[in-house]
Amino acid sequence: MLWVIDMSEWRGGISVFIEQDNGELERASLEVLTRAGELGRKFNEEVLGILLGHEVNNLVRESSRYGADKLVIVDHPDLRHYNSDAYTEVMAYLINKYRPRYLLLPATRNSRDLAGRLAVRFRTCLSAHVIMVDIDGKDGKLVTAVPGFGGNIVATVICTGGGKPEMATVSPGTYEARSSDKEATVIMESVPEDLIRRRKIELVEKKTSPMPDLSRAEKVVVAGGLGTGGGDLELIKEFANLIGAAVGVTRPLADMGIMPRDYQIGTTGVSLRAKTVFVFGASGAPHFVYGIRDCGTIVAVNTDREAPIFENCDYCAVADLFDVLKALIRELRGGGK
Ligand SMILES: Cc1cc2nc3c(=O)[nH]c(=O)nc-3n(C[C@H](O)[C@H](O)[C@H](O)COP(=O)(O)OP(=O)(O)OC[C@H]3O[C@@H](n4cnc5c(N)ncnc54)[C@H](O)[C@@H]3O)c2cc1C
């Protein structure tokens, strides 16, 4: 299909894609919505939340309390799960209809896929995995911050090309999701059926991890780095299991496929807000440390007393992580010495 996009009239406003899957909200969307609400109030921009799914009534009330002025819902059986084609078509249709100046999405796996497709479709700019999103008070351009070069610099990214909507995917955990008493006005949208039916991808099987969701971990996270002998996470998982914690890893372990990307901590992974995080065998590179900066108490175990992680933690143990984990597990199992 040939898309003809009229670039002349963009109404303004901030739209936020609210991600769900099978009736379960992606919490990072609410964080983005909260930030959009702050920006909307500051710059007098209307905030539009967009929720696609099926039988999402229970999600409507929840997501309507996070800063949106209006909530656009498209309910269709084929939107129950994310699928690239249908979601792209429906979102493109809604963007053409509502013409927002800004479009924000959480930097989750599905929303990242969607964001890239929409950016190409609208020939516009997309700032990916940002750790700050703002609006320039003078010219109204979207301003974002993206870490680069191993975290040694944070680049400010501004959409200068004039493409619309100005887009960004926001790193999970960057902002806190805060609800309020104000509820958004709900708009039930119907979109042409063929937009959804044109999809080519069918969900055959959805695999969910038996491990606790890292992005939702509020209490304790146990993190492992390359010091685990390059990804021997057996003791880390056992310890986490015993204390009811979620497990996370540094990027090299996610790159090696030892844990799925959703369990990577850091600027290009998840930013944690847990009360306590144990860090075993991670050097403390800036990209990793960024992901634990909002945690309450940080406990680090490393054989290298000069490791940078020790400058960023509350409790340090210069020790072999396997010895420490074995002792902790023994203690927790009531084995004593
Ligand atoms: C654009 C970009 C984005 C990035 N994003 C991320 C990100 O989101 N998250 C992330 O984690 N990284 C990210 N990185 C990579 C990051 O810069 C580091 O390379 C990475 O975090 C290092 O991982 P590590 O600490 O596991 O490994 P290493 O740096 O190799 O550290 C291993 C540590 O284990 C210790 N150790 C070894 N054996 C033991 C033992 N037996 N007991 C205890 N300690 C031991 C060592 O002393 C060492 O300090 C990014 C890099 C780039 C360029």
The ligand as an ORCA input file, in Angstrom:
! r2SCAN-3c Opt
* xyz 0 1
  C      26.733      1.694     24.130
  C      26.996      0.743     25.260
  C      25.949      0.386     26.067
  C      26.156     -0.497     27.143
  N      25.106     -0.813     27.938
  C      25.321     -1.635     28.986
  C      24.261     -1.974     29.881
  O      23.113     -1.555     29.723
  N      24.541     -2.783     30.913
  C      25.789     -3.290     31.146
  O      25.964     -4.051     32.125
  N      26.800     -2.979     30.324
  C      26.602     -2.187     29.253
  N      27.635     -1.891     28.427
  C      28.926     -2.599     28.645
  C      29.714     -1.980     29.794
  O      30.416     -0.858     29.325
  C      30.688     -3.014     30.390
  O      31.503     -3.525     29.373
  C      29.970     -4.183     31.097
  O      29.033     -3.693     32.018
  C      30.998     -5.041     31.826
  O      30.348     -6.187     32.316
  P      30.909     -6.964     33.571
  O      31.023     -6.045     34.739
  O      30.065     -8.184     33.733
  O      32.333     -7.495     33.062
  P      33.786     -7.035     33.474
  O      33.959     -5.585     33.268
  O      34.715     -7.950     32.762
  O      33.872     -7.294     35.036
  C      33.966     -8.577     35.622
  C      34.321     -8.367     37.088
  O      34.251     -9.604     37.760
  C      35.286     -9.625     38.743
  N      35.524    -11.035     39.056
  C      36.155    -11.967     38.293
  N      36.122    -13.167     38.917
  C      35.491    -12.981     40.103
  C      35.122    -13.844     41.180
  N      35.418    -15.161     41.173
  N      34.486    -13.310     42.241
  C      34.180    -11.976     42.284
  N      34.494    -11.112     41.284
  C      35.114    -11.613     40.206
  C      36.448     -8.926     38.072
  O      37.341     -8.429     39.036
  C      35.725     -7.814     37.298
  O      35.662     -6.614     38.065
  C      27.450     -1.024     27.376
  C      28.491     -0.629     26.551
  C      28.278      0.225     25.506
  C      29.436      0.628     24.635
*
